[in-house]
Amino acid sequence: GKRTLQGLTLYLASSSPESIRMRLQAYMSYHDCLLPNLLVVQKPIDLYNNEDDAEKIIELIKRVEEQREMKASLVVADTLARMMAGGDENSITAMQPVLNRLARIMNSTMSTVMLVHHTAKGASVARGHSSLRAHIDSEIAVLEEDGLRRMHITKQRSLASKNQEMPFNLLPIHMG
């Protein structure tokens, strides 16, 4: 394990929200725990077409922080493709407004924003315009080779952890 700081986590489950619910139930069952600091938003989020959803997310975070008397520390945006539906990942004119809105969420809430994104089939780098990689501070690739899974830090702007790896396993959990 790694040392972490406690805080609220907001999971924006735009991609397969029901799958996230099942995964969380499996996690809680396996670890015999609750996740009181996790709030899951199970609806489409549009960060491409206008500011509305970004503003709603910021308002939600501030409201929940006040209610729970705890600072939000992480916002997970799952996935970039779903949050910029209608936009071309390869176009800077489509990518820039989404990145700006994610930065606004981060700066307005003083939370880390973790963006879930995918590589192109058979590729080893993230899909989309190069402004995405230039915009982020850290990039962690989740890899599987020969049945072994690992996280590989491929970009780290201000820490010395670039190129570090962490192996992990996924266990099937029977959910009745």
TORKOL-4160 file (C-alpha; in steps of 0.2 Angstrom, whole numbers, padded with zeros to 4 digits, m for minus):
176
<pt num="1" X="0000" Y="0000" Z="0000"/>
<pt num="2" X="0004" Y="0018" Z="m0001"/>
<pt num="3" X="0001" Y="0032" Z="0011"/>
<pt num="4" X="m0014" Y="0043" Z="0006"/>
<pt num="5" X="m0023" Y="0058" Z="0013"/>
<pt num="6" X="m0042" Y="0056" Z="0017"/>
<pt num="7" X="m0054" Y="0066" Z="0008"/>
<pt num="8" X="m0070" Y="0066" Z="m0002"/>
<pt num="9" X="m0070" Y="0058" Z="m0019"/>
<pt num="10" X="m0082" Y="0062" Z="m0033"/>
<pt num="11" X="m0083" Y="0049" Z="m0046"/>
<pt num="12" X="m0091" Y="0055" Z="m0062"/>
<pt num="13" X="m0097" Y="0039" Z="m0070"/>
<pt num="14" X="m0102" Y="0044" Z="m0087"/>
<pt num="15" X="m0095" Y="0028" Z="m0095"/>
<pt num="16" X="m0105" Y="0013" Z="m0090"/>
<pt num="17" X="m0112" Y="0020" Z="m0073"/>
<pt num="18" X="m0120" Y="0003" Z="m0069"/>
<pt num="19" X="m0104" Y="m0006" Z="m0071"/>
<pt num="20" X="m0096" Y="0006" Z="m0058"/>
<pt num="21" X="m0110" Y="0002" Z="m0046"/>
<pt num="22" X="m0107" Y="m0016" Z="m0047"/>
<pt num="23" X="m0088" Y="m0014" Z="m0045"/>
<pt num="24" X="m0090" Y="m0004" Z="m0029"/>
<pt num="25" X="m0102" Y="m0017" Z="m0022"/>
<pt num="26" X="m0089" Y="m0030" Z="m0026"/>
<pt num="27" X="m0076" Y="m0020" Z="m0017"/>
<pt num="28" X="m0086" Y="m0016" Z="m0002"/>
<pt num="29" X="m0091" Y="m0035" Z="m0001"/>
<pt num="30" X="m0073" Y="m0041" Z="m0003"/>
<pt num="31" X="m0066" Y="m0028" Z="0010"/>
<pt num="32" X="m0081" Y="m0029" Z="0021"/>
<pt num="33" X="m0082" Y="m0010" Z="0022"/>
<pt num="34" X="m0092" Y="0005" Z="0017"/>
<pt num="35" X="m0086" Y="0020" Z="0006"/>
<pt num="36" X="m0093" Y="0035" Z="0015"/>
<pt num="37" X="m0081" Y="0047" Z="0007"/>
<pt num="38" X="m0086" Y="0042" Z="m0011"/>
<pt num="39" X="m0100" Y="0051" Z="m0021"/>
<pt num="40" X="m0104" Y="0043" Z="m0038"/>
<pt num="41" X="m0113" Y="0053" Z="m0051"/>
<pt num="42" X="m0121" Y="0041" Z="m0063"/>
<pt num="43" X="m0127" Y="0052" Z="m0077"/>
<pt num="44" X="m0119" Y="0059" Z="m0093"/>
<pt num="45" X="m0108" Y="0074" Z="m0091"/>
<pt num="46" X="m0105" Y="0086" Z="m0105"/>
<pt num="47" X="m0089" Y="0096" Z="m0104"/>
<pt num="48" X="m0088" Y="0099" Z="m0122"/>
<pt num="49" X="m0103" Y="0109" Z="m0128"/>
<pt num="50" X="m0104" Y="0122" Z="m0113"/>
<pt num="51" X="m0100" Y="0127" Z="m0096"/>
<pt num="52" X="m0116" Y="0121" Z="m0088"/>
<pt num="53" X="m0110" Y="0104" Z="m0081"/>
<pt num="54" X="m0093" Y="0110" Z="m0075"/>
<pt num="55" X="m0103" Y="0123" Z="m0065"/>
<pt num="56" X="m0115" Y="0110" Z="m0058"/>
<pt num="57" X="m0100" Y="0099" Z="m0053"/>
<pt num="58" X="m0091" Y="0113" Z="m0044"/>
<pt num="59" X="m0108" Y="0117" Z="m0035"/>
<pt num="60" X="m0111" Y="0099" Z="m0030"/>
<pt num="61" X="m0093" Y="0097" Z="m0023"/>
<pt num="62" X="m0095" Y="0113" Z="m0013"/>
<pt num="63" X="m0112" Y="0108" Z="m0006"/>
<pt num="64" X="m0106" Y="0090" Z="m0001"/>
<pt num="65" X="m0090" Y="0097" Z="0007"/>
<pt num="66" X="m0101" Y="0109" Z="0018"/>
<pt num="67" X="m0113" Y="0095" Z="0022"/>
<pt num="68" X="m0100" Y="0082" Z="0026"/>
<pt num="69" X="m0087" Y="0094" Z="0034"/>
<pt num="70" X="m0074" Y="0087" Z="0023"/>
<pt num="71" X="m0063" Y="0093" Z="0009"/>
<pt num="72" X="m0065" Y="0085" Z="m0008"/>
<pt num="73" X="m0048" Y="0078" Z="m0013"/>
<pt num="74" X="m0051" Y="0069" Z="m0029"/>
<pt num="75" X="m0063" Y="0070" Z="m0044"/>
<pt num="76" X="m0063" Y="0055" Z="m0056"/>
<pt num="77" X="m0069" Y="0059" Z="m0074"/>
<pt num="78" X="m0073" Y="0043" Z="m0082"/>
<pt num="79" X="m0070" Y="0044" Z="m0097"/>
<pt num="80" X="m0064" Y="0058" Z="m0108"/>
<pt num="81" X="m0073" Y="0052" Z="m0123"/>
<pt num="82" X="m0090" Y="0052" Z="m0115"/>
<pt num="83" X="m0087" Y="0069" Z="m0107"/>
<pt num="84" X="m0083" Y="0076" Z="m0124"/>
<pt num="85" X="m0097" Y="0067" Z="m0134"/>
<pt num="86" X="m0098" Y="0076" Z="m0151"/>
<pt num="87" X="m0080" Y="0082" Z="m0150"/>
<pt num="88" X="m0066" Y="0076" Z="m0160"/>
<pt num="89" X="m0052" Y="0070" Z="m0148"/>
<pt num="90" X="m0039" Y="0073" Z="m0162"/>
<pt num="91" X="m0044" Y="0092" Z="m0163"/>
<pt num="92" X="m0037" Y="0105" Z="m0152"/>
<pt num="93" X="m0052" Y="0116" Z="m0155"/>
<pt num="94" X="m0063" Y="0101" Z="m0147"/>
<pt num="95" X="m0050" Y="0096" Z="m0134"/>
<pt num="96" X="m0046" Y="0113" Z="m0127"/>
<pt num="97" X="m0063" Y="0118" Z="m0120"/>
<pt num="98" X="m0064" Y="0101" Z="m0111"/>
<pt num="99" X="m0047" Y="0103" Z="m0103"/>
<pt num="100" X="m0051" Y="0121" Z="m0098"/>
<pt num="101" X="m0067" Y="0115" Z="m0089"/>
<pt num="102" X="m0058" Y="0101" Z="m0080"/>
<pt num="103" X="m0045" Y="0114" Z="m0075"/>
<pt num="104" X="m0059" Y="0125" Z="m0069"/>
<pt num="105" X="m0066" Y="0111" Z="m0058"/>
<pt num="106" X="m0049" Y="0107" Z="m0051"/>
<pt num="107" X="m0044" Y="0125" Z="m0047"/>
<pt num="108" X="m0062" Y="0130" Z="m0041"/>
<pt num="109" X="m0062" Y="0115" Z="m0029"/>
<pt num="110" X="m0043" Y="0113" Z="m0025"/>
<pt num="111" X="m0045" Y="0095" Z="m0029"/>
<pt num="112" X="m0035" Y="0083" Z="m0040"/>
<pt num="113" X="m0044" Y="0078" Z="m0056"/>
<pt num="114" X="m0040" Y="0061" Z="m0063"/>
<pt num="115" X="m0046" Y="0059" Z="m0081"/>
<pt num="116" X="m0049" Y="0041" Z="m0087"/>
<pt num="117" X="m0044" Y="0039" Z="m0105"/>
<pt num="118" X="m0039" Y="0025" Z="m0117"/>
<pt num="119" X="m0026" Y="0021" Z="m0130"/>
<pt num="120" X="m0030" Y="0018" Z="m0147"/>
<pt num="121" X="m0032" Y="m0001" Z="m0151"/>
<pt num="122" X="m0014" Y="m0008" Z="m0152"/>
<pt num="123" X="m0006" Y="0008" Z="m0147"/>
<pt num="124" X="0004" Y="0013" Z="m0132"/>
<pt num="125" X="0000" Y="0031" Z="m0130"/>
<pt num="126" X="m0017" Y="0040" Z="m0126"/>
<pt num="127" X="m0028" Y="0044" Z="m0141"/>
<pt num="128" X="m0031" Y="0062" Z="m0145"/>
<pt num="129" X="m0023" Y="0078" Z="m0148"/>
<pt num="130" X="m0005" Y="0081" Z="m0141"/>
<pt num="131" X="m0012" Y="0095" Z="m0130"/>
<pt num="132" X="m0020" Y="0082" Z="m0119"/>
<pt num="133" X="m0003" Y="0076" Z="m0114"/>
<pt num="134" X="0005" Y="0093" Z="m0113"/>
<pt num="135" X="m0010" Y="0098" Z="m0101"/>
<pt num="136" X="m0008" Y="0085" Z="m0088"/>
<pt num="137" X="0004" Y="0083" Z="m0074"/>
<pt num="138" X="0004" Y="0064" Z="m0072"/>
<pt num="139" X="0000" Y="0050" Z="m0083"/>
<pt num="140" X="m0002" Y="0032" Z="m0077"/>
<pt num="141" X="m0004" Y="0018" Z="m0090"/>
<pt num="142" X="m0013" Y="0002" Z="m0085"/>
<pt num="143" X="m0005" Y="m0012" Z="m0094"/>
<pt num="144" X="m0007" Y="m0031" Z="m0096"/>
<pt num="145" X="0006" Y="m0042" Z="m0103"/>
<pt num="146" X="0006" Y="m0061" Z="m0102"/>
<pt num="147" X="m0008" Y="m0061" Z="m0089"/>
<pt num="148" X="0002" Y="m0049" Z="m0077"/>
<pt num="149" X="m0006" Y="m0032" Z="m0074"/>
<pt num="150" X="0004" Y="m0016" Z="m0069"/>
<pt num="151" X="0002" Y="0003" Z="m0067"/>
<pt num="152" X="0017" Y="0012" Z="m0076"/>
<pt num="153" X="0020" Y="0031" Z="m0072"/>
<pt num="154" X="0023" Y="0037" Z="m0090"/>
<pt num="155" X="0023" Y="0056" Z="m0085"/>
<pt num="156" X="0026" Y="0065" Z="m0069"/>
<pt num="157" X="0029" Y="0084" Z="m0070"/>
<pt num="158" X="0035" Y="0088" Z="m0052"/>
<pt num="159" X="0039" Y="0071" Z="m0043"/>
<pt num="160" X="0053" Y="0059" Z="m0046"/>
<pt num="161" X="0041" Y="0044" Z="m0048"/>
<pt num="162" X="0042" Y="0044" Z="m0067"/>
<pt num="163" X="0044" Y="0026" Z="m0074"/>
<pt num="164" X="0040" Y="0018" Z="m0057"/>
<pt num="165" X="0028" Y="0003" Z="m0059"/>
<pt num="166" X="0016" Y="m0005" Z="m0047"/>
<pt num="167" X="0010" Y="m0023" Z="m0051"/>
<pt num="168" X="m0008" Y="m0027" Z="m0046"/>
<pt num="169" X="m0021" Y="m0041" Z="m0048"/>
<pt num="170" X="m0039" Y="m0041" Z="m0051"/>
<pt num="171" X="m0049" Y="m0054" Z="m0042"/>
<pt num="172" X="m0066" Y="m0060" Z="m0048"/>
<pt num="173" X="m0080" Y="m0058" Z="m0034"/>
<pt num="174" X="m0096" Y="m0068" Z="m0035"/>
<pt num="175" X="m0110" Y="m0056" Z="m0032"/>
<pt num="176" X="m0125" Y="m0068" Z="m0029"/>
